[in-house]
Amino acid sequence: MIQIQNVSFDRAGKNILDVTELTLEAKQTIALIGPNGAGKSTLLSLMARLLPLQTGQIRYDYLDISSTSSRVMARKVGILQQHSHFMSRLTVQDLLLYARYPYHKGRPTADDHKVVEQMLAYFELLTFRTTFLDELSGGQRQMALVAMVFCQGTDYILLDEPLNNLDMYHARHLMTTLRRAIVDWNKTIVVVLHDINYASLYADQIVALKQGRIVFKGPPDQVLTPDSIKALYGVEVDIIEHQGKRLSLHF
Ligand SMILES: Nc1ncnc2c1ncn2[C@@H]1O[C@H](COP(=O)(O)OP(=O)(O)OP(=O)(O)O)[C@@H](O)[C@H]1O
């Protein structure tokens, strides 16, 4: 379970995030949605301790991030940021092995190699194992970066717009794989999504942010309505039901 309490964050003298209370159940996919500039990346960065907390508390199970060592945090929470830069002359398998550093400290064991093999297969990257990152397409690199975060072996995974650059097949494959990971490995995944239909189809819970505040939270079929979407994005939508799922039409 993730518990966020009284987390407020100012930048350049301006308040950009103010979350009084947010509890996220474990072993779920939680989609963080909201318009550009709403504070989604800021919240994720605070949750991964990439930005220092200015107020409040964030806890993963019994761990308070303010008092947890980096060694323990590195095994508890993994994040893929929106703009991740890695040495381009690194092969895909080396990138994945690098993500195991919190375990092997520079001396990979058979277990580390086993996890890398597992993730190469899970994310359909076996054919790219010896390809350098700068020889991959944008979408292939994105999949490799997501696989890298999974290699870290953390219970909690935070992904900021992972569908960037992905074509229809890979976007669907990634979202399906995230859902499988919850069942197969008990992961809890918080994912920033701009496509509200992916959020509706694949998330257990939706958390909507606007101007740094949570405006609604709940299961997609309860919270995604024409009114809530209009209030969030200022866009008129129709909601249609297809095979028991809610889809929004906004063209
Ligand atoms: N380094 C910074 N200095 C000052 N303000 C910043 C900085 N980074 C972000 N902001 C501001 O903080 C607010 C929240 O930004 P954030 O990136 O968290 O939003 P977001 O919801 O992730 O947006 P997007 O969907 O466009 O990625 C925005 O108003 C943004 O302009």
The ligand as an SDF file (V2000), in Angstrom:
LIG
                    3D

 31 33  0  0  0  0  0  0  0  0999 V2000
   11.8930   22.7150  -12.8620 N   0  0  0  0  0  0  0  0  0  0  0  0
   10.7610   23.3870  -12.7310 C   0  0  0  0  0  0  0  0  0  0  0  0
   10.7390   24.6620  -12.2810 N   0  0  0  0  0  0  0  0  0  0  0  0
    9.5830   25.3480  -12.1280 C   0  0  0  0  0  0  0  0  0  0  0  0
    8.3710   24.8250  -12.4180 N   0  0  0  0  0  0  0  0  0  0  0  0
    8.3230   23.5710  -12.8730 C   0  0  0  0  0  0  0  0  0  0  0  0
    9.5000   22.7860  -13.0600 C   0  0  0  0  0  0  0  0  0  0  0  0
    9.1280   21.5800  -13.5240 N   0  0  0  0  0  0  0  0  0  0  0  0
    7.7890   21.5990  -13.6420 C   0  0  0  0  0  0  0  0  0  0  0  0
    7.3070   22.8000  -13.2480 N   0  0  0  0  0  0  0  0  0  0  0  0
    5.8940   23.1880  -13.2250 C   0  0  0  0  0  0  0  0  0  0  0  0
    5.2090   22.3320  -12.3490 O   0  0  0  0  0  0  0  0  0  0  0  0
    3.8940   22.0790  -12.8240 C   0  0  0  0  0  0  0  0  0  0  0  0
    3.6570   20.5800  -12.8410 C   0  0  0  0  0  0  0  0  0  0  0  0
    4.5460   19.9840  -13.7880 O   0  0  0  0  0  0  0  0  0  0  0  0
    4.5690   18.4190  -14.0320 P   0  0  0  0  0  0  0  0  0  0  0  0
    5.6770   18.1400  -14.9960 O   0  0  0  0  0  0  0  0  0  0  0  0
    4.5700   17.7330  -12.7360 O   0  0  0  0  0  0  0  0  0  0  0  0
    3.1560   18.1980  -14.7460 O   0  0  0  0  0  0  0  0  0  0  0  0
    2.5960   16.9350  -15.5390 P   0  0  0  0  0  0  0  0  0  0  0  0
    1.2080   16.7210  -15.0660 O   0  0  0  0  0  0  0  0  0  0  0  0
    3.5310   15.8040  -15.4250 O   0  0  0  0  0  0  0  0  0  0  0  0
    2.5860   17.4910  -17.0280 O   0  0  0  0  0  0  0  0  0  0  0  0
    2.7030   16.7710  -18.4680 P   0  0  0  0  0  0  0  0  0  0  0  0
    1.4450   15.9840  -18.6730 O   0  0  0  0  0  0  0  0  0  0  0  0
    2.7740   17.9340  -19.4020 O   0  0  0  0  0  0  0  0  0  0  0  0
    3.9520   15.9310  -18.4880 O   0  0  0  0  0  0  0  0  0  0  0  0
    3.7990   22.7480  -14.1950 C   0  0  0  0  0  0  0  0  0  0  0  0
    3.0850   23.9450  -14.0570 O   0  0  0  0  0  0  0  0  0  0  0  0
    5.2220   23.0020  -14.5750 C   0  0  0  0  0  0  0  0  0  0  0  0
    5.3230   24.1800  -15.3590 O   0  0  0  0  0  0  0  0  0  0  0  0
  1  2  1  0
  2  3  1  0
  2  7  2  0
  3  4  2  0
  4  5  1  0
  5  6  2  0
  6  7  1  0
  6 10  1  0
  7  8  1  0
  8  9  2  0
  9 10  1  0
 10 11  1  0
 11 12  1  0
 11 30  1  0
 12 13  1  0
 13 14  1  0
 13 28  1  0
 14 15  1  0
 15 16  1  0
 16 17  2  0
 16 18  1  0
 16 19  1  0
 19 20  1  0
 20 21  2  0
 20 22  1  0
 20 23  1  0
 23 24  1  0
 24 25  2  0
 24 26  1  0
 24 27  1  0
 28 29  1  0
 28 30  1  0
 30 31  1  0
M  END
$$$$
